[in-house]
Amino acid sequence: MTLADVARRARVSPATASRVINGSNKPVADGLRERVLKAVADLRYVPNAHAQNLARAQRSAVGVIVHDVSDPYFAEITRGLQRIASSFGQLLVICNSYRDPQRELEYVALLRAQQAGALVLAGSGYHDAEFTRQLNGQLRAYAETGGRVALIGRHELVGAAVLPDNENGAYAIGLGVFGLGHRRVAVIAGPRNLTTTTDRLSGVRRAAEEKGVPLPAKRINYADFTRDGGASAAFDLLQAEPDLTAIIALNDSMAVGALSVLRQRGVDVPGQVSVTGFDDMPIARDVTPALTTVRLPLVEMGERAMSLALGGTQIGHVESAYSELMWRSSLAAPSS
């Protein structure tokens, strides 16, 4: 595969294709740039210099793809990534995918074209077989030229992985809620197509089944992993069932949104409704009441993933990241 093949597929001149692929300072129209990047992805093109540079001394840039670095979850992970990258003298190139699988494919193609020495994909995988097939194709081609890949979360992708203990963490918080006697419990889940949502919801369901608590579909609301997503979901759940005694949110941002709705409605937490979260963001200790949640070692997860990427750890290597239930004042037994 040559530069000429890329130019021909993108319907641009070889000079334009070269400017895009090699990061030239000369301006290229956005439409032409997009066509070149798509051709690079379709053809799995890797510049010859890529393989040459990877065979030399350690390279100076690592590409990191996160869902949204402004999300506290990814901000904490990025702190860990940056800490290890800096110690290796590496520059971090951070790309926000905003949970768009197509954008992730484009970023991987672009980072390969820019000759990143390693890639880290941080965040949830997707329940999307075609996306997984396409991305694995790109990652295998990248690895064959010496590129290194690390993953955070369950992706079913080529690379070494750090897996957060999502299911067992959610199981622990479910046991805490149901063990106090809560029976009218709702769950604010994340996006339905993410493996993180599936894993955490599976843990809550396992706890509900063990305690003999019904958890019908009408009490599960799928929402964005955001404060506004949690607020909207909590409003809908309370409108449908005002007598709920507990809300389990599958991340802290959504739990904060639920707390805001309950406060607006004059509902006492935890006197009337208990609320729990997941991840243990710094804000979880500062909201009122302080949020019962599951702690993941987010900074450590970033450190470990970057160490795997820069250490050239074997593909298929998996490490687990523990979870810990943090019991605070937002969870209490239901009132009589």
The 8 nearest C-alpha neighbors of each residue, nearest first, counted from 0:
[[1, 44, 4, 2, 42, 5, 45, 3],
 [2, 0, 4, 3, 5, 44, 46, 45],
 [1, 3, 5, 4, 6, 13, 0, 16],
 [2, 4, 6, 1, 5, 13, 7, 12],
 [5, 3, 7, 1, 2, 6, 8, 0],
 [4, 6, 2, 8, 3, 7, 38, 9],
 [7, 5, 3, 9, 11, 13, 4, 16],
 [6, 8, 10, 4, 5, 9, 3, 11],
 [7, 9, 5, 10, 6, 38, 4, 11],
 [8, 10, 6, 34, 35, 7, 11, 38],
 [11, 9, 7, 8, 6, 12, 34, 35],
 [12, 10, 6, 9, 15, 7, 13, 16],
 [11, 13, 15, 14, 6, 16, 10, 7],
 [14, 12, 16, 6, 15, 3, 17, 11],
 [13, 15, 17, 12, 16, 18, 11, 6],
 [16, 14, 18, 12, 17, 13, 11, 19],
 [15, 17, 13, 19, 14, 18, 6, 35],
 [16, 18, 14, 20, 15, 19, 21, 13],
 [19, 17, 23, 15, 21, 16, 20, 22],
 [20, 18, 16, 22, 17, 21, 32, 15],
 [21, 19, 17, 112, 22, 18, 16, 113],
 [20, 22, 18, 19, 23, 17, 113, 112],
 [23, 21, 19, 20, 18, 24, 113, 17],
 [22, 24, 18, 25, 21, 19, 26, 17],
 [25, 23, 26, 22, 18, 27, 19, 21],
 [24, 26, 23, 27, 18, 22, 19, 15],
 [27, 25, 24, 28, 23, 18, 19, 29],
 [28, 26, 32, 29, 25, 31, 15, 19],
 [29, 27, 31, 30, 32, 26, 33, 15],
 [30, 28, 32, 31, 33, 27, 34, 26],
 [29, 31, 33, 32, 28, 34, 27, 35],
 [30, 32, 34, 28, 33, 29, 35, 27],
 [33, 31, 29, 35, 34, 30, 28, 19],
 [32, 34, 36, 30, 31, 35, 37, 29],
 [35, 33, 31, 9, 37, 32, 36, 38],
 [34, 36, 38, 32, 9, 37, 33, 16],
 [37, 35, 39, 33, 38, 34, 40, 32],
 [36, 38, 40, 34, 39, 35, 41, 33],
 [39, 37, 41, 35, 40, 36, 9, 5],
 [38, 40, 36, 44, 37, 42, 43, 41],
 [39, 41, 43, 37, 108, 38, 42, 36],
 [42, 40, 38, 39, 43, 37, 44, 36],
 [41, 43, 44, 39, 40, 38, 5, 0],
 [44, 42, 40, 39, 41, 137, 45, 140],
 [43, 45, 39, 42, 0, 46, 40, 1],
 [44, 46, 112, 47, 43, 49, 111, 39],
 [47, 45, 49, 48, 44, 112, 50, 2],
 [48, 46, 49, 50, 45, 51, 1, 52],
 [47, 49, 51, 46, 50, 52, 114, 45],
 [50, 48, 47, 52, 114, 46, 51, 53],
 [49, 51, 53, 144, 52, 48, 47, 54],
 [52, 50, 48, 54, 49, 53, 47, 55],
 [53, 51, 55, 54, 49, 50, 48, 58],
 [52, 54, 50, 55, 51, 145, 49, 116],
 [53, 55, 51, 52, 50, 56, 145, 57],
 [56, 54, 52, 53, 57, 51, 58, 50],
 [55, 57, 58, 54, 53, 52, 59, 51],
 [58, 56, 55, 59, 53, 116, 54, 52],
 [59, 57, 116, 60, 56, 53, 52, 115],
 [58, 60, 89, 90, 57, 88, 116, 61],
 [61, 59, 90, 115, 89, 91, 116, 58],
 [62, 60, 117, 91, 115, 116, 118, 92],
 [61, 63, 118, 92, 115, 91, 93, 110],
 [64, 62, 119, 93, 118, 92, 120, 94],
 [63, 65, 94, 120, 93, 95, 121, 119],
 [66, 64, 121, 95, 67, 122, 96, 94],
 [65, 67, 97, 96, 98, 95, 122, 68],
 [68, 66, 95, 69, 97, 70, 65, 73],
 [67, 69, 73, 74, 70, 65, 95, 66],
 [70, 68, 67, 71, 74, 73, 72, 66],
 [69, 71, 68, 72, 73, 67, 74, 225],
 [72, 70, 74, 73, 75, 69, 280, 68],
 [73, 71, 70, 74, 75, 76, 280, 297],
 [72, 74, 76, 68, 75, 71, 70, 77],
 [73, 75, 71, 77, 68, 76, 72, 70],
 [76, 74, 78, 298, 73, 77, 72, 297],
 [77, 75, 301, 298, 73, 297, 79, 78],
 [76, 78, 80, 74, 79, 75, 73, 81],
 [79, 77, 75, 81, 76, 80, 298, 82],
 [80, 78, 301, 298, 302, 82, 77, 76],
 [79, 81, 301, 77, 302, 305, 78, 82],
 [80, 82, 84, 78, 79, 83, 85, 77],
 [81, 83, 79, 85, 80, 84, 78, 86],
 [84, 82, 86, 85, 81, 80, 302, 305],
 [85, 83, 89, 81, 87, 86, 82, 80],
 [86, 84, 88, 87, 83, 82, 89, 81],
 [85, 87, 83, 84, 88, 82, 89, 81],
 [88, 86, 84, 85, 89, 83, 309, 59],
 [87, 89, 85, 86, 84, 90, 59, 83],
 [90, 88, 59, 84, 60, 87, 85, 91],
 [89, 91, 60, 59, 61, 92, 84, 88],
 [90, 92, 61, 60, 93, 62, 89, 81],
 [91, 93, 62, 63, 61, 90, 94, 60],
 [94, 92, 63, 64, 91, 62, 95, 65],
 [93, 95, 64, 63, 65, 96, 92, 106],
 [96, 94, 67, 65, 66, 97, 64, 68],
 [95, 97, 66, 98, 99, 102, 103, 65],
 [98, 96, 66, 99, 67, 95, 65, 102],
 [99, 97, 66, 96, 100, 67, 103, 102],
 [98, 100, 102, 97, 96, 101, 103, 66],
 [101, 99, 103, 102, 98, 104, 130, 96],
 [102, 100, 104, 103, 99, 105, 130, 96],
 [101, 103, 105, 99, 104, 100, 96, 106],
 [102, 104, 100, 106, 101, 105, 96, 107],
 [105, 103, 101, 107, 102, 106, 134, 108],
 [104, 106, 102, 108, 103, 107, 109, 101],
 [105, 107, 109, 103, 108, 104, 110, 102],
 [106, 108, 110, 104, 109, 105, 111, 103],
 [109, 107, 105, 111, 40, 106, 110, 112],
 [108, 110, 106, 112, 111, 107, 105, 113],
 [111, 109, 113, 107, 112, 108, 115, 106],
 [112, 110, 114, 108, 113, 109, 115, 107],
 [111, 113, 109, 114, 110, 20, 45, 108],
 [112, 114, 110, 111, 115, 109, 21, 20],
 [115, 113, 111, 112, 49, 116, 110, 52],
 [116, 114, 60, 61, 117, 110, 113, 111],
 [115, 117, 58, 61, 146, 60, 114, 53],
 [118, 116, 147, 61, 146, 115, 148, 308],
 [117, 119, 62, 148, 61, 63, 147, 149],
 [118, 120, 63, 149, 150, 148, 121, 62],
 [121, 119, 150, 64, 63, 151, 65, 149],
 [122, 120, 151, 65, 150, 64, 119, 152],
 [123, 121, 152, 151, 65, 66, 120, 124],
 [122, 124, 152, 195, 194, 193, 153, 125],
 [123, 125, 154, 194, 153, 193, 152, 122],
 [124, 126, 193, 127, 192, 194, 123, 154],
 [125, 127, 192, 193, 194, 128, 124, 131],
 [128, 126, 125, 130, 129, 131, 192, 124],
 [127, 129, 131, 130, 132, 126, 125, 133],
 [130, 128, 132, 131, 127, 133, 134, 126],
 [129, 131, 133, 132, 127, 128, 134, 100],
 [130, 132, 128, 134, 129, 133, 135, 127],
 [133, 131, 129, 135, 130, 134, 128, 136],
 [134, 132, 136, 130, 135, 131, 129, 137],
 [133, 135, 137, 131, 136, 132, 130, 104],
 [136, 134, 138, 132, 137, 133, 156, 131],
 [135, 137, 133, 134, 139, 138, 132, 140],
 [138, 136, 134, 140, 135, 139, 141, 43],
 [137, 139, 141, 135, 140, 136, 142, 134],
 [140, 138, 142, 136, 141, 137, 135, 143],
 [139, 141, 143, 137, 138, 142, 136, 144],
 [140, 142, 138, 146, 139, 143, 144, 137],
 [143, 141, 146, 139, 145, 144, 140, 147],
 [142, 144, 140, 141, 145, 139, 146, 138],
 [145, 143, 142, 50, 141, 146, 140, 53],
 [144, 146, 142, 143, 53, 147, 141, 50],
 [145, 147, 142, 141, 117, 116, 144, 148],
 [148, 146, 117, 308, 142, 311, 118, 145],
 [147, 149, 158, 118, 308, 117, 119, 159],
 [150, 148, 159, 119, 308, 158, 160, 304],
 [151, 149, 160, 120, 119, 121, 159, 161],
 [150, 152, 121, 161, 160, 122, 162, 120],
 [153, 151, 162, 123, 122, 154, 163, 150],
 [152, 154, 124, 155, 123, 162, 194, 151],
 [153, 155, 124, 156, 152, 123, 125, 150],
 [156, 154, 153, 157, 131, 124, 135, 158],
 [157, 155, 154, 135, 158, 131, 134, 138],
 [156, 158, 135, 138, 314, 139, 155, 315],
 [159, 157, 314, 148, 149, 315, 156, 160],
 [158, 160, 316, 149, 314, 315, 317, 150],
 [161, 159, 150, 317, 149, 151, 162, 318],
 [160, 162, 318, 151, 319, 317, 304, 150],
 [161, 163, 319, 152, 320, 151, 318, 160],
 [164, 162, 320, 165, 319, 152, 321, 161],
 [165, 163, 321, 322, 167, 320, 166, 168],
 [166, 164, 168, 199, 163, 167, 198, 169],
 [165, 167, 202, 199, 198, 169, 168, 164],
 [168, 166, 170, 169, 165, 164, 202, 171],
 [167, 169, 171, 165, 170, 322, 166, 164],
 [168, 170, 202, 172, 199, 166, 203, 171],
 [169, 171, 202, 167, 203, 173, 206, 168],
 [172, 170, 168, 174, 169, 173, 167, 175],
 [171, 173, 175, 169, 174, 170, 176, 168],
 [174, 172, 203, 170, 176, 206, 175, 171],
 [173, 175, 171, 177, 178, 206, 172, 176],
 [174, 176, 172, 178, 173, 177, 171, 179],
 [175, 177, 173, 178, 174, 179, 181, 172],
 [178, 176, 181, 174, 180, 179, 175, 173],
 [177, 179, 175, 174, 180, 176, 181, 210],
 [180, 178, 332, 177, 176, 181, 175, 331],
 [179, 181, 177, 178, 182, 332, 333, 176],
 [182, 180, 177, 179, 333, 183, 176, 244],
 [181, 183, 184, 212, 180, 177, 213, 244],
 [184, 182, 243, 244, 181, 245, 185, 242],
 [183, 185, 245, 182, 246, 243, 244, 181],
 [186, 184, 218, 246, 219, 247, 245, 187],
 [187, 185, 247, 219, 246, 248, 188, 218],
 [188, 186, 248, 220, 219, 221, 247, 249],
 [187, 189, 221, 249, 186, 220, 222, 196],
 [188, 190, 222, 196, 221, 224, 223, 191],
 [191, 189, 222, 192, 223, 221, 193, 196],
 [190, 192, 193, 221, 189, 196, 197, 188],
 [193, 191, 126, 190, 125, 194, 127, 196],
 [194, 192, 125, 195, 196, 191, 124, 190],
 [193, 195, 197, 124, 196, 125, 123, 198],
 [196, 194, 198, 193, 123, 197, 199, 165],
 [195, 197, 189, 199, 194, 193, 198, 200],
 [198, 196, 194, 200, 195, 199, 201, 193],
 [199, 197, 166, 201, 195, 200, 196, 165],
 [200, 198, 166, 169, 202, 165, 201, 196],
 [199, 201, 203, 197, 202, 198, 196, 204],
 [202, 200, 204, 198, 199, 203, 197, 205],
 [201, 203, 170, 166, 169, 205, 199, 200],
 [204, 202, 173, 170, 200, 206, 169, 205],
 [205, 203, 207, 201, 206, 202, 208, 200],
 [206, 204, 202, 208, 203, 207, 201, 209],
 [205, 207, 209, 203, 173, 170, 174, 204],
 [208, 206, 212, 204, 210, 209, 205, 211],
 [207, 209, 211, 205, 210, 206, 204, 212],
 [208, 210, 206, 207, 211, 205, 212, 174],
 [211, 209, 207, 208, 212, 206, 177, 178],
 [210, 212, 208, 209, 207, 213, 206, 177],
 [213, 211, 207, 210, 182, 208, 214, 177],
 [212, 214, 215, 211, 207, 182, 208, 183],
 [215, 213, 212, 218, 216, 207, 184, 204],
 [216, 214, 217, 218, 213, 219, 185, 184],
 [215, 217, 219, 218, 214, 220, 185, 186],
 [216, 218, 215, 219, 220, 214, 236, 185],
 [219, 217, 185, 216, 215, 186, 220, 214],
 [220, 218, 186, 216, 217, 185, 187, 221],
 [219, 221, 187, 188, 232, 186, 222, 218],
 [222, 220, 188, 189, 190, 187, 191, 219],
 [223, 221, 189, 228, 190, 188, 220, 224],
 [222, 224, 228, 225, 189, 190, 221, 229],
 [223, 225, 189, 253, 228, 222, 252, 250],
 [226, 224, 228, 252, 223, 253, 227, 229],
 [225, 227, 256, 252, 253, 229, 228, 255],
 [228, 226, 230, 229, 225, 256, 231, 253],
 [227, 229, 223, 225, 222, 231, 226, 230],
 [253, 228, 230, 256, 232, 226, 227, 257],
 [231, 229, 256, 257, 227, 233, 232, 228],
 [232, 230, 234, 228, 229, 233, 227, 235],
 [231, 233, 229, 235, 234, 230, 220, 236],
 [232, 234, 236, 230, 257, 235, 231, 229],
 [235, 233, 231, 237, 232, 236, 238, 230],
 [236, 234, 238, 232, 233, 237, 239, 231],
 [235, 237, 233, 239, 238, 234, 240, 232],
 [238, 236, 241, 240, 234, 239, 235, 233],
 [237, 239, 235, 236, 240, 241, 234, 233],
 [238, 240, 236, 237, 235, 241, 234, 217],
 [241, 239, 237, 242, 238, 243, 236, 218],
 [242, 240, 237, 243, 238, 239, 236, 244],
 [241, 243, 240, 244, 183, 237, 272, 271],
 [244, 242, 183, 241, 245, 184, 240, 272],
 [243, 245, 272, 183, 184, 333, 271, 273],
 [246, 244, 273, 184, 272, 274, 243, 185],
 [247, 245, 274, 185, 186, 184, 273, 248],
 [246, 248, 186, 275, 274, 187, 185, 276],
 [249, 247, 187, 276, 254, 250, 186, 275],
 [250, 248, 277, 188, 276, 187, 247, 189],
 [249, 251, 277, 276, 248, 252, 253, 278],
 [250, 252, 276, 254, 277, 253, 255, 278],
 [251, 253, 226, 255, 225, 254, 250, 256],
 [229, 252, 254, 226, 256, 225, 255, 251],
 [255, 253, 251, 257, 248, 276, 256, 252],
 [256, 254, 258, 252, 257, 253, 226, 251],
 [255, 257, 230, 226, 229, 253, 259, 254],
 [258, 256, 230, 254, 233, 260, 255, 259],
 [259, 257, 255, 261, 256, 260, 262, 254],
 [258, 260, 262, 256, 257, 261, 263, 255],
 [261, 259, 263, 257, 262, 258, 230, 264],
 [260, 262, 266, 264, 258, 263, 259, 265],
 [261, 263, 265, 259, 264, 260, 266, 258],
 [264, 262, 260, 261, 265, 259, 266, 258],
 [265, 263, 261, 262, 266, 260, 259, 267],
 [264, 266, 262, 263, 261, 267, 260, 268],
 [267, 265, 261, 264, 262, 271, 268, 272],
 [266, 268, 270, 271, 269, 265, 272, 262],
 [269, 267, 270, 272, 273, 271, 329, 266],
 [268, 270, 273, 272, 329, 271, 330, 331],
 [271, 269, 268, 267, 272, 334, 333, 273],
 [270, 272, 267, 269, 268, 244, 266, 334],
 [273, 271, 244, 245, 269, 268, 270, 274],
 [272, 274, 269, 245, 330, 268, 329, 246],
 [275, 273, 246, 329, 245, 247, 330, 272],
 [276, 274, 247, 291, 292, 248, 290, 254],
 [277, 275, 251, 292, 248, 250, 254, 249],
 [276, 278, 250, 293, 292, 251, 249, 279],
 [279, 277, 294, 293, 295, 280, 250, 251],
 [280, 278, 294, 292, 293, 283, 277, 281],
 [279, 281, 282, 283, 278, 251, 71, 72],
 [282, 280, 283, 284, 279, 285, 71, 278],
 [281, 283, 285, 280, 284, 286, 279, 251],
 [284, 282, 290, 281, 280, 285, 279, 286],
 [285, 283, 289, 282, 286, 290, 281, 280],
 [284, 286, 282, 283, 289, 287, 281, 288],
 [287, 285, 289, 288, 283, 284, 282, 290],
 [288, 286, 289, 285, 290, 329, 284, 328],
 [287, 289, 329, 286, 328, 290, 268, 269],
 [290, 288, 284, 287, 286, 328, 327, 329],
 [291, 289, 283, 329, 327, 292, 275, 284],
 [290, 292, 327, 326, 275, 325, 329, 330],
 [291, 293, 276, 277, 325, 275, 279, 290],
 [294, 292, 324, 277, 278, 323, 325, 279],
 [293, 295, 279, 278, 323, 322, 324, 292],
 [294, 296, 322, 278, 297, 321, 293, 279],
 [297, 295, 299, 298, 300, 294, 320, 321],
 [296, 298, 300, 76, 299, 295, 75, 301],
 [299, 297, 79, 76, 301, 75, 300, 296],
 [298, 300, 302, 296, 301, 297, 79, 303],
 [301, 299, 297, 303, 298, 302, 296, 304],
 [300, 302, 79, 80, 76, 298, 304, 299],
 [303, 301, 79, 299, 80, 305, 300, 304],
 [302, 304, 306, 300, 301, 305, 299, 307],
 [303, 305, 307, 301, 306, 302, 149, 300],
 [306, 304, 308, 302, 307, 80, 303, 309],
 [305, 307, 303, 309, 304, 308, 310, 302],
 [308, 306, 304, 310, 312, 305, 309, 303],
 [309, 307, 305, 149, 306, 310, 148, 147],
 [310, 308, 306, 311, 307, 305, 117, 147],
 [311, 309, 307, 312, 308, 306, 305, 147],
 [310, 312, 309, 308, 147, 307, 313, 148],
 [313, 311, 307, 310, 314, 159, 308, 316],
 [312, 314, 316, 315, 311, 159, 158, 307],
 [315, 313, 158, 159, 316, 157, 312, 148],
 [314, 316, 159, 158, 313, 317, 157, 160],
 [315, 317, 159, 314, 313, 160, 318, 312],
 [318, 316, 160, 159, 161, 315, 319, 162],
 [317, 319, 161, 162, 160, 320, 316, 159],
 [318, 320, 162, 161, 163, 321, 164, 317],
 [321, 319, 163, 164, 162, 161, 318, 322],
 [320, 322, 164, 319, 295, 163, 323, 296],
 [323, 321, 295, 168, 294, 164, 293, 320],
 [322, 324, 294, 293, 325, 168, 321, 295],
 [323, 325, 293, 292, 326, 294, 172, 171],
 [326, 324, 292, 291, 293, 323, 327, 294],
 [325, 327, 291, 324, 292, 328, 330, 290],
 [328, 326, 291, 290, 289, 329, 325, 330],
 [327, 329, 330, 289, 288, 290, 291, 326],
 [330, 328, 290, 269, 288, 274, 273, 291],
 [331, 329, 273, 328, 269, 274, 291, 327],
 [330, 332, 269, 273, 333, 329, 179, 328],
 [331, 333, 179, 180, 334, 181, 330, 176],
 [334, 332, 181, 244, 331, 335, 180, 271],
 [335, 333, 332, 270, 271, 244, 331, 272],
 [334, 333, 332, 271, 270, 180, 244, 181]]
